[in-house]
Amino acid sequence: MWLIKMAWKNIWRNRNRTVITMSSIFFAVILSVLTMSLQWGAFDNLVKNVVSFYTGYIQVHKAGYWDEQILDNSFEAEDTLGKRILANENISGISPRLESFALVSAGDITKGCLIMGVDPEREDKVTRLKEKLTRGDYLEADDNAVLVAEGLAQKLKLGVSDTIVLISQGYHGATAAGKYGIKGIARFGSPDLNERMLVMPLGLAQDMFSAYGMATTYVLSIDDPKELQSTVARIRSVLGNNYEVMSWEDIMPDIKQHIKRDTNNMKYISGILYMLICFGIFGTLLMMMVERKFEMGMLVAIGMKKSKLIFLSLLESVFTVVIGCTLGIAASIPIVYYFSKRPIRFGGSTAEAFSRFGFEPIFPTSTDAFIFINQGIIVFVIGLVLSLYPTYVIIRLNPIAAMKR
């Protein structure tokens, strides 16, 4: 007990030295927390943008649809099926779709397009479709009109209130054709979707394709993206083998691979960061040992055992590191929270490049508690490992040489 009291008094005996040591740990924690929260915040924002392109977090199809995406592989969009899916934990929204391909014609120009019949209100809750509008008005469930992707509208040389003609093959080989007005123009994040997407109310699509009451896809939104795989597994067990349940990672593996690759690259950056932190903390410890060399030599000379002196030194290090880490975590919380609400925003050509691909030109921070705890523990361990240096100095201490001025 007396060693603990002595260690506490020792760290405040030279306040300037203690403050410098704590400051190095304090700023190390802030730097590491801010770096990691920016990394994970950027990834979370990327996933949020990706799922709002088109896929949603989870999709449910009839078994075999993903390999052969035709109307004949659609299923009955029954309320009971939707309720079974919504009853699962973590599911926050569900939107039925009827998707197929068609030829769209305007004047002498004809292009291929992807038709997506949706419930406008439910689709907006899942993929924020309404936010993609650049001109015109959003769809209503009973509209006899469509939304056209910006790139497709440019190719067809069309605008709001113009008329298009659609020709395709309907359900079970029926002929599908229709003439519709353009109610709005939307910009989709994916360049591919932006050049071929056409959206219409679900009832209108079912009528055009003679697929009454049918859907090709249920798109799901979830409350907690971290529970994505467990949610997919639960839905699969509920629906059985008649349906295929796919996460956005299964649908867009290239995006998942991109995040994995960037995460691996960040490990090297984190390694460099921790190396700089090590140098910063070690530098203050080195300065401290030079200043206290005479003091330690004198304590050993008057009979204090080196084992007790080592324990005393370790206690001082623990106190210093714990206080520095605690203050660092406390100070980093408002900083991270501020940048989560007011994220770093790019401008100029960089912002244009981000926006062209449907990504917000911002870097928000993640406020996940795990980041604060994890980085605090890492810096704490670094501080404790580096505090072994004073132990090494004490073991090799020659009291006579140490007391020489």
C-alpha positions in Angstrom: 0.0 0.0 0.0 2.8 2.4 0.8 4.3 1.8 -2.6 1.0 2.8 -4.3 0.9 6.0 -2.2 4.5 6.7 -3.0 4.0 6.1 -6.7 1.1 8.5 -6.8 3.1 11.2 -5.0 6.1 10.6 -7.3 4.2 11.2 -10.5 3.0 14.6 -9.2 6.4 15.6 -7.6 7.5 16.8 -11.0 4.3 18.0 -12.6 5.8 19.2 -15.8 7.4 15.9 -16.5 4.2 14.0 -15.7 2.1 16.3 -17.8 4.4 15.9 -20.8 4.3 12.1 -20.5 0.5 12.1 -20.1 0.1 14.5 -23.0 2.0 12.1 -25.4 -0.4 9.3 -24.4 -3.4 11.7 -24.5 -2.7 12.8 -28.1 -1.8 9.3 -29.1 -5.2 8.1 -28.1 -7.0 10.9 -29.8 -5.0 10.4 -33.0 -5.6 6.6 -33.1 -9.3 6.9 -32.3 -9.9 9.6 -34.9 -8.0 7.6 -37.6 -10.0 4.4 -36.9 -13.3 6.2 -36.7 -12.7 7.9 -40.0 -11.8 4.6 -41.6 -14.9 2.8 -40.4 -17.1 5.8 -40.9 -16.0 5.9 -44.5 -16.7 2.2 -45.0 -20.1 2.5 -43.3 -21.0 5.4 -45.6 -19.8 3.5 -48.6 -22.0 0.5 -47.7 -25.0 2.9 -47.1 -24.5 4.4 -50.6 -24.0 1.0 -52.2 -27.2 -0.5 -50.8 -29.2 2.7 -51.7 -28.1 2.3 -55.4 -30.4 -0.6 -56.1 -29.7 -3.7 -54.0 -30.9 -2.9 -50.5 -29.2 -4.9 -47.7 -30.9 -8.2 -48.5 -32.9 -9.5 -51.4 -35.3 -12.5 -51.5 -36.0 -14.3 -54.8 -37.6 -17.5 -55.9 -35.0 -20.2 -55.9 -33.0 -20.1 -59.2 -33.9 -16.5 -60.1 -30.4 -15.0 -59.6 -28.9 -17.5 -62.2 -31.8 -17.0 -64.6 -33.4 -13.6 -64.2 -36.7 -14.0 -66.1 -40.3 -13.3 -65.3 -41.2 -17.0 -65.2 -39.0 -17.2 -62.1 -41.2 -14.7 -60.2 -43.3 -15.6 -57.2 -46.7 -14.5 -55.8 -46.2 -11.4 -53.6 -48.6 -12.5 -50.9 -49.1 -10.5 -47.7 -48.5 -13.6 -45.6 -45.0 -14.0 -47.2 -44.1 -10.4 -46.5 -45.3 -10.6 -42.9 -43.2 -13.8 -42.3 -40.2 -11.9 -43.5 -41.0 -8.7 -41.5 -41.5 -10.8 -38.4 -37.8 -11.6 -38.3 -35.6 -9.6 -35.9 -33.6 -6.7 -37.4 -35.8 -6.3 -40.5 -37.0 -2.7 -40.7 -38.6 -2.5 -44.2 -39.6 -4.6 -47.2 -40.3 -3.5 -50.8 -41.6 -5.8 -53.6 -40.3 -5.4 -57.1 -41.1 -6.8 -60.5 -38.1 -6.5 -62.8 -37.5 -7.4 -66.4 -35.9 -6.1 -69.6 -37.5 -4.2 -72.4 -36.9 -2.1 -75.5 -37.8 1.6 -74.9 -38.5 3.7 -77.9 -38.9 7.5 -78.5 -39.2 8.7 -82.0 -36.5 7.0 -84.1 -34.3 6.0 -81.1 -34.6 2.6 -79.4 -32.6 1.4 -76.5 -32.6 -1.6 -74.1 -33.6 -0.8 -70.5 -34.1 -2.5 -67.1 -37.7 -2.0 -66.0 -38.3 -2.0 -62.2 -41.9 -2.1 -61.0 -42.0 -0.8 -57.4 -44.3 0.2 -54.6 -43.2 3.9 -54.6 -43.6 4.5 -50.9 -42.0 1.3 -49.7 -39.2 1.5 -52.2 -38.3 5.0 -51.0 -38.0 3.7 -47.4 -35.6 1.0 -48.5 -33.4 2.6 -51.2 -34.3 6.4 -50.9 -35.5 6.4 -54.5 -37.1 9.8 -54.1 -33.8 11.4 -53.3 -32.5 10.4 -56.7 -34.9 12.7 -58.5 -33.2 15.5 -60.4 -36.3 16.7 -62.4 -40.0 16.2 -62.2 -42.1 14.5 -59.5 -42.0 11.3 -57.7 -44.3 8.4 -58.5 -47.6 7.6 -56.9 -48.9 4.0 -56.6 -51.7 4.6 -59.1 -49.7 6.6 -61.7 -49.7 5.7 -65.4 -46.3 7.2 -65.7 -42.6 6.3 -65.2 -39.3 7.6 -63.9 -36.4 7.4 -66.3 -32.7 7.3 -65.4 -30.8 10.5 -66.4 -28.4 8.7 -68.7 -31.2 6.8 -70.5 -33.2 10.1 -70.9 -30.2 11.8 -72.5 -29.7 8.9 -75.0 -33.4 9.0 -75.9 -33.3 12.9 -75.9 -36.3 13.0 -73.6 -37.4 15.1 -70.7 -40.3 15.3 -68.2 -43.8 15.1 -69.7 -42.5 13.3 -72.9 -43.8 9.9 -73.9 -42.1 6.6 -74.4 -43.1 3.2 -75.8 -42.1 -0.1 -74.2 -42.0 -3.5 -75.9 -41.0 -6.7 -74.1 -42.0 -10.3 -73.4 -44.4 -10.8 -70.6 -45.1 -13.5 -68.1 -45.3 -17.0 -69.6 -44.5 -15.7 -73.1 -47.3 -13.1 -73.2 -46.7 -9.9 -75.3 -45.9 -6.9 -73.2 -46.2 -3.3 -74.6 -47.2 0.1 -73.3 -47.1 3.8 -73.8 -46.3 5.9 -70.8 -45.5 9.5 -69.9 -42.3 10.5 -68.1 -43.1 11.9 -64.7 -39.5 12.4 -63.5 -35.8 12.0 -64.2 -33.6 10.3 -61.6 -29.9 10.0 -61.3 -28.6 6.5 -60.1 -25.2 6.1 -58.5 -24.1 3.2 -60.7 -23.2 4.5 -64.2 -24.6 1.2 -65.6 -28.0 1.7 -63.9 -28.0 5.4 -64.8 -27.9 4.5 -68.5 -30.6 1.8 -68.6 -33.0 2.1 -65.6 -36.7 2.8 -65.9 -39.0 2.7 -62.8 -42.8 2.4 -62.8 -45.4 1.7 -60.2 -45.7 -2.1 -59.3 -49.3 -2.4 -60.4 -48.5 -0.8 -63.7 -45.6 -3.2 -64.3 -47.7 -6.2 -63.4 -50.4 -5.1 -65.8 -47.9 -4.5 -68.6 -46.2 -7.9 -68.2 -49.5 -9.7 -67.5 -47.9 -10.8 -64.2 -50.7 -9.9 -61.8 -49.9 -10.3 -58.2 -46.3 -11.4 -59.0 -42.9 -10.1 -57.9 -39.4 -11.1 -58.8 -37.7 -9.6 -55.7 -38.3 -8.6 -52.1 -35.8 -5.9 -51.1 -35.2 -5.6 -47.4 -33.7 -2.9 -45.2 -32.3 -3.7 -41.7 -31.8 -1.9 -38.5 -28.2 -3.1 -37.7 -25.9 -3.7 -40.6 -23.5 -5.6 -38.3 -26.1 -8.3 -38.0 -26.4 -8.7 -41.7 -25.2 -12.4 -42.0 -27.1 -13.6 -39.0 -30.3 -11.9 -40.4 -29.8 -13.6 -43.7 -29.4 -17.0 -42.0 -32.6 -16.5 -40.0 -34.6 -15.6 -43.1 -33.3 -18.6 -45.0 -34.3 -20.9 -42.2 -37.8 -19.3 -42.2 -38.4 -19.4 -46.0 -36.8 -22.8 -46.7 -35.5 -24.0 -50.0 -38.2 -22.4 -52.2 -36.6 -19.0 -52.0 -33.0 -17.7 -52.2 -31.9 -15.1 -49.7 -28.9 -12.9 -50.7 -27.1 -10.1 -48.9 -25.7 -7.1 -50.7 -22.2 -8.8 -50.3 -23.4 -11.8 -52.3 -25.0 -9.5 -55.0 -22.0 -7.1 -55.2 -18.9 -9.1 -54.3 -16.6 -6.5 -56.0 -17.6 -3.9 -53.4 -17.0 -6.3 -50.6 -13.6 -7.1 -52.0 -12.8 -3.4 -52.3 -13.6 -2.9 -48.6 -11.6 -5.9 -47.6 -8.6 -4.7 -49.7 -8.8 -1.2 -48.2 -9.1 -2.7 -44.7 -5.9 -4.7 -45.3 -4.2 -1.5 -46.6 -5.3 0.4 -43.5 -3.4 -2.2 -41.4 -0.1 -0.9 -42.8 -1.2 2.7 -42.1 -2.2 1.8 -38.6 1.1 0.1 -38.1 2.9 3.3 -39.1 0.6 5.2 -36.8 1.3 3.0 -33.8 5.1 3.2 -34.6 4.9 7.0 -34.3 2.9 6.6 -31.1 5.7 4.3 -29.7 8.4 6.9 -30.6 6.4 9.7 -29.0 5.8 7.8 -25.7 9.3 6.3 -25.6 10.8 9.7 -26.1 9.1 11.1 -23.0 10.1 7.9 -21.0 13.7 8.3 -22.1 13.7 12.0 -20.9 12.1 10.9 -17.6 14.8 8.3 -16.9 17.6 10.7 -17.6 16.2 13.2 -15.2 15.6 10.6 -12.4 18.9 8.7 -12.8 20.4 10.4 -9.7 17.3 9.9 -7.7 17.1 6.1 -8.4 20.8 5.7 -7.8 20.5 7.3 -4.4 17.5 5.1 -3.4 19.4 2.0 -4.3 22.5 3.3 -2.4 20.6 3.8 0.8 19.2 0.2 0.8 16.1 0.1 -1.3 15.8 -3.2 -3.2 15.8 -3.0 -7.0 12.7 -5.2 -7.1 10.7 -2.6 -5.1 12.1 0.2 -7.2 11.0 -1.7 -10.3 7.5 -2.2 -8.9 7.4 1.5 -7.9 8.4 2.5 -11.4 5.7 0.2 -13.0 3.0 1.6 -10.7 4.0 5.1 -11.8 3.8 4.0 -15.4 0.4 2.4 -14.9 -1.0 5.6 -13.3 0.4 7.8 -16.0 -0.8 5.6 -18.9 -4.3 5.0 -17.4 -4.9 8.7 -16.8 -3.5 9.6 -20.2 -5.7 7.0 -22.0 -8.8 7.9 -20.0 -8.4 11.6 -20.7 -7.7 10.8 -24.4 -10.8 8.7 -24.8 -12.9 11.4 -23.0 -11.5 14.1 -25.3 -11.9 12.1 -28.5 -15.7 11.5 -27.9 -16.8 15.1 -28.7 -14.4 15.3 -31.6 -15.6 12.1 -33.2 -19.2 13.1 -32.5 -18.7 16.5 -34.1 -17.3 15.0 -37.3 -20.1 12.4 -37.4 -22.6 15.2 -37.5 -20.4 17.6 -39.7 -18.3 15.2 -41.7 -15.2 16.2 -43.7 -16.5 17.3 -47.1 -14.6 17.3 -50.3 -15.1 20.0 -52.9 -14.2 20.7 -56.5 -13.3 17.9 -59.0 -13.0 15.4 -56.1 -16.6 16.0 -55.1 -17.7 15.8 -58.7 -16.0 12.4 -59.1 -17.7 11.1 -56.0 -21.1 12.5 -57.0 -20.8 11.0 -60.5 -20.8 7.5 -59.0 -23.5 8.2 -56.6 -21.3 8.6 -53.5 -21.6 11.5 -51.1 -18.3 13.4 -51.2 -18.0 13.2 -47.4 -16.0 11.3 -44.8 -18.0 10.9 -41.6 -16.7 9.4 -38.4 -18.1 6.3 -36.8 -19.3 6.6 -33.2 -19.1 2.9 -32.5 -18.1 2.5 -28.8 -15.8 -0.4 -29.8 -13.5 2.0 -31.6 -12.9 4.1 -28.4 -12.4 1.0 -26.2 -10.2 -0.8 -28.7 -7.9 2.1 -29.4 -7.7 3.0 -25.7 -6.6 -0.6 -24.9 -4.1 -0.6 -27.7 -2.4 2.6 -26.6 -2.6 1.4 -23.0 -0.8 -1.8 -23.9 1.8 0.1 -25.9 2.4 2.4 -22.9 2.8 -0.6 -20.5 5.2 -2.4 -22.9 7.3 0.8 -23.3 7.3 1.2 -19.5 9.5 -1.9 -19.3 12.4 0.3 -20.4 12.7 1.9 -16.9 12.7 -1.7 -15.6 15.6 -2.5 -17.8 17.5 0.7 -16.7 16.9 -0.1 -13.0 18.2 -3.7 -13.4 21.4 -2.4 -14.9 21.6 0.6 -12.6 25.0 1.2 -10.9 24.2 3.5 -8.0 27.7 5.0 -7.8 27.8 5.9 -11.5 24.2 7.1 -11.4 24.9 9.6 -8.6 27.8 11.2 -10.3 26.9 14.7 -11.6 
